[in-house]
Amino acid sequence: MTPERLSGEDPGELSAEEHLTDVLLDALAAGQMPDSGDPALRLLAALADDVDQRRSSVSMTPST
């Protein structure tokens, strides 16, 4: 992200790299694994899956 985008100034158009990053993050947020050989992307997908599994295993009922 460019300093202009961080400071809230007019961002203009997204660069191709920023657009690709947004698409990949949107896919991961939707629970999809983009077809990628990128180790960082695979790590993000694994971490997101781990968080989902932990969240689903937490009991919402207080123990007595």
Secondary structure as the mmCIF struct_conf table of DSSP 4:
data_model
#
loop_
_struct_conf.conf_type_id
_struct_conf.id
_struct_conf.beg_label_comp_id
_struct_conf.beg_label_asym_id
_struct_conf.beg_label_seq_id
_struct_conf.end_label_comp_id
_struct_conf.end_label_asym_id
_struct_conf.end_label_seq_id
HELX_RH_AL_P HELX_RH_AL_P1 PRO A 3 SER A 7
TURN_TY1_P TURN_TY1_P1 GLY A 8 GLY A 8
BEND BEND1 GLU A 9 GLU A 9
BEND BEND2 GLU A 13 GLU A 13
HELX_LH_PP_P HELX_LH_PP_P1 LEU A 14 SER A 15
HELX_RH_AL_P HELX_RH_AL_P2 ALA A 16 ALA A 29
TURN_TY1_P TURN_TY1_P2 ALA A 30 GLY A 31
HELX_RH_AL_P HELX_RH_AL_P3 PRO A 39 SER A 57
BEND BEND3 VAL A 58 VAL A 58
BEND BEND4 THR A 61 THR A 61
HELX_LH_PP_P HELX_LH_PP_P2 PRO A 62 SER A 63
#
